[in-house]
């Protein structure tokens, strides 16, 4: 059901410093910050030959990333995103097998402009999983 790895998301306490580190120290192609108010984050994508890194920073006080950074002040891996061909059938199959979809279960538009859902980390070995329709 899952396809290729789309991205690994890393929550960071300083978005500009993290972007500069990937660009200047690691020599990666780093995109511009983009606000995603529906998800409460500002993101920067780092393009790699085989996938992407998504740097996440809180957008507003109610951001889920603010809570993550309160527990992990230095930042850290927040979630892993896999591609799926049909987000609704993937969600329905997962729910039927007992997995929990976060929120109301409906797909939302993600940072790439495509439908996404998040799966509860307790159902996947402590890892928050994002599925993105391709």
LUMKOL-127596 format. One record per residue (C-alpha): residue number from 1; residue in one letter; x negated, y negated, z negated. Coordinates in Angstrom, 1 decimal. Example, Ala and Ser with C-alpha at 12.3 -4.5 7.8 and 13.67 -1.06 7.14 Angstrom:
% LUMKOL-127596
+-----+-----+--------+--------+--------+
|   n | res |      X |      Y |      Z |
+-----+-----+--------+--------+--------+
|   1 |   A |  -12.3 |    4.5 |   -7.8 |
|   2 |   S |  -13.7 |    1.1 |   -7.1 |
+-----+-----+--------+--------+--------+
END
This chain:
% LUMKOL-127596
+-----+-----+--------+--------+--------+
|   n | res |      X |      Y |      Z |
+-----+-----+--------+--------+--------+
|   1 |   X |    0.0 |    0.0 |    0.0 |
|   2 |   X |   -2.7 |   -2.6 |   -0.9 |
|   3 |   X |   -5.0 |   -3.8 |    1.8 |
|   4 |   X |   -8.2 |   -5.7 |    1.7 |
|   5 |   X |   -9.4 |   -7.7 |   -1.2 |
|   6 |   X |   -8.3 |  -11.3 |   -0.5 |
|   7 |   X |  -10.1 |  -13.1 |   -3.4 |
|   8 |   X |  -11.4 |  -13.0 |   -7.0 |
|   9 |   X |  -10.1 |  -15.9 |   -9.0 |
|  10 |   X |  -12.4 |  -17.4 |  -11.7 |
|  11 |   X |  -11.0 |  -19.9 |  -14.2 |
|  12 |   X |  -13.5 |  -22.7 |  -14.8 |
|  13 |   X |  -13.7 |  -25.5 |  -17.4 |
|  14 |   X |  -15.3 |  -28.0 |  -14.9 |
|  15 |   X |  -14.1 |  -27.6 |  -11.3 |
|  16 |   X |  -16.6 |  -30.0 |   -9.7 |
|  17 |   X |  -19.5 |  -28.4 |  -11.5 |
|  18 |   X |  -18.4 |  -24.9 |  -10.5 |
|  19 |   X |  -17.9 |  -25.9 |   -6.9 |
|  20 |   X |  -21.3 |  -27.6 |   -6.8 |
|  21 |   X |  -22.9 |  -24.5 |   -8.3 |
|  22 |   X |  -21.5 |  -22.3 |   -5.5 |
|  23 |   X |  -22.3 |  -24.8 |   -2.8 |
|  24 |   X |  -25.8 |  -26.1 |   -4.0 |
|  25 |   X |  -27.2 |  -23.2 |   -5.9 |
|  26 |   X |  -25.7 |  -20.2 |   -4.1 |
|  27 |   X |  -25.4 |  -21.8 |   -0.7 |
|  28 |   X |  -21.8 |  -21.0 |   -0.1 |
|  29 |   X |  -19.2 |  -22.8 |    2.0 |
|  30 |   X |  -17.0 |  -24.5 |   -0.5 |
|  31 |   X |  -13.6 |  -26.0 |    0.3 |
|  32 |   X |  -11.9 |  -29.2 |   -1.1 |
|  33 |   X |   -9.9 |  -29.1 |   -4.2 |
|  34 |   X |   -6.2 |  -28.5 |   -3.7 |
|  35 |   X |   -3.4 |  -29.0 |   -6.3 |
|  36 |   X |   -0.9 |  -26.2 |   -6.6 |
|  37 |   X |    1.8 |  -27.7 |   -8.9 |
|  38 |   X |    4.1 |  -24.7 |   -8.6 |
|  39 |   X |    1.3 |  -22.6 |  -10.2 |
|  40 |   X |   -0.1 |  -25.3 |  -12.5 |
|  41 |   X |   -3.6 |  -25.1 |  -11.1 |
|  42 |   X |   -6.1 |  -27.0 |   -8.9 |
|  43 |   X |   -8.0 |  -24.5 |   -6.7 |
|  44 |   X |  -11.2 |  -24.6 |   -4.7 |
|  45 |   X |  -11.9 |  -21.7 |   -2.3 |
|  46 |   X |  -15.4 |  -20.4 |   -1.7 |
|  47 |   X |  -15.7 |  -18.6 |    1.6 |
|  48 |   X |  -17.8 |  -15.5 |    1.7 |
|  49 |   X |  -18.4 |  -13.2 |    4.7 |
|  50 |   X |  -16.1 |  -10.5 |    3.3 |
|  51 |   X |  -13.7 |  -12.3 |    1.0 |
|  52 |   X |  -13.2 |  -15.5 |   -1.0 |
|  53 |   X |  -13.7 |  -16.7 |   -4.6 |
|  54 |   X |  -11.0 |  -18.9 |   -5.9 |
|  55 |   X |  -12.1 |  -21.4 |   -8.6 |
|  56 |   X |   -9.1 |  -22.3 |  -10.8 |
|  57 |   X |   -8.7 |  -25.3 |  -13.1 |
|  58 |   X |   -5.7 |  -26.4 |  -15.1 |
|  59 |   X |   -3.3 |  -28.8 |  -13.5 |
|  60 |   X |   -1.4 |  -30.3 |  -16.4 |
|  61 |   X |   -1.1 |  -29.2 |  -20.0 |
|  62 |   X |    1.4 |  -26.4 |  -19.4 |
|  63 |   X |   -1.0 |  -24.7 |  -17.0 |
|  64 |   X |   -1.5 |  -20.9 |  -17.6 |
|  65 |   X |   -5.2 |  -21.6 |  -17.0 |
|  66 |   X |   -5.3 |  -24.0 |  -19.9 |
|  67 |   X |   -4.4 |  -21.1 |  -22.2 |
|  68 |   X |   -6.9 |  -18.8 |  -20.6 |
|  69 |   X |   -9.7 |  -21.4 |  -21.0 |
|  70 |   X |   -8.7 |  -22.0 |  -24.7 |
|  71 |   X |   -9.4 |  -18.3 |  -25.3 |
|  72 |   X |  -12.4 |  -18.3 |  -22.9 |
|  73 |   X |  -14.0 |  -21.7 |  -23.0 |
|  74 |   X |  -16.8 |  -20.9 |  -20.6 |
|  75 |   X |  -14.3 |  -19.6 |  -18.1 |
|  76 |   X |  -14.2 |  -16.1 |  -16.5 |
|  77 |   X |  -12.5 |  -13.8 |  -14.1 |
|  78 |   X |   -8.7 |  -14.6 |  -14.2 |
|  79 |   X |   -7.3 |  -12.3 |  -11.5 |
|  80 |   X |   -7.9 |  -10.2 |   -8.4 |
|  81 |   X |   -5.8 |  -10.7 |   -5.3 |
|  82 |   X |   -5.0 |   -7.9 |   -2.8 |
|  83 |   X |   -3.3 |   -8.2 |    0.5 |
|  84 |   X |   -0.1 |   -6.4 |    1.4 |
|  85 |   X |    1.9 |   -6.3 |    4.6 |
|  86 |   X |    5.4 |   -6.8 |    3.0 |
|  87 |   X |    5.5 |   -8.5 |   -0.3 |
|  88 |   X |    9.1 |   -7.6 |   -1.1 |
|  89 |   X |    8.7 |   -3.9 |   -0.3 |
|  90 |   X |    5.5 |   -3.8 |   -2.3 |
|  91 |   X |    7.1 |   -5.5 |   -5.2 |
|  92 |   X |   10.1 |   -3.2 |   -5.1 |
|  93 |   X |    7.9 |   -0.1 |   -4.9 |
|  94 |   X |    5.9 |   -1.2 |   -7.9 |
|  95 |   X |    8.9 |   -2.1 |  -10.0 |
|  96 |   X |   10.4 |    1.3 |   -9.2 |
|  97 |   X |    7.2 |    2.9 |  -10.5 |
|  98 |   X |    7.4 |    1.0 |  -13.7 |
|  99 |   X |    5.1 |   -2.0 |  -13.0 |
| 100 |   X |    6.1 |   -5.4 |  -14.3 |
| 101 |   X |    6.2 |   -8.4 |  -12.0 |
| 102 |   X |    5.6 |  -11.7 |  -13.8 |
| 103 |   X |    8.1 |  -14.5 |  -13.8 |
| 104 |   X |   11.5 |  -13.9 |  -12.3 |
| 105 |   X |   10.1 |  -11.3 |   -9.9 |
| 106 |   X |   10.7 |  -13.5 |   -6.8 |
| 107 |   X |    7.7 |  -14.2 |   -4.6 |
| 108 |   X |    6.4 |  -17.8 |   -4.7 |
| 109 |   X |    4.3 |  -19.6 |   -2.1 |
| 110 |   X |    0.6 |  -19.2 |   -3.0 |
| 111 |   X |   -2.4 |  -21.4 |   -2.3 |
| 112 |   X |   -2.8 |  -20.0 |    1.2 |
| 113 |   X |    0.8 |  -20.9 |    2.0 |
| 114 |   X |    1.9 |  -17.2 |    1.9 |
| 115 |   X |    4.2 |  -15.3 |   -0.5 |
| 116 |   X |    2.6 |  -14.0 |   -3.7 |
| 117 |   X |    3.6 |  -12.1 |   -6.8 |
| 118 |   X |    1.6 |  -11.4 |  -10.0 |
| 119 |   X |    1.6 |   -8.1 |  -11.8 |
| 120 |   X |    1.4 |   -7.8 |  -15.5 |
| 121 |   X |   -2.2 |   -7.0 |  -16.6 |
| 122 |   X |   -1.1 |   -4.5 |  -19.2 |
| 123 |   X |    0.1 |   -2.3 |  -16.4 |
| 124 |   X |   -3.2 |   -2.5 |  -14.5 |
| 125 |   X |   -6.0 |   -1.8 |  -17.0 |
| 126 |   X |   -6.0 |   -5.3 |  -18.4 |
| 127 |   X |   -6.4 |   -7.0 |  -15.0 |
| 128 |   X |   -4.0 |   -9.5 |  -13.7 |
| 129 |   X |   -3.2 |   -8.6 |  -10.1 |
| 130 |   X |   -1.9 |  -11.0 |   -7.4 |
| 131 |   X |   -0.4 |   -9.6 |   -4.2 |
| 132 |   X |   -0.4 |  -11.8 |   -1.2 |
| 133 |   X |    1.5 |  -11.1 |    2.0 |
| 134 |   X |   -0.6 |  -11.2 |    5.1 |
+-----+-----+--------+--------+--------+
END
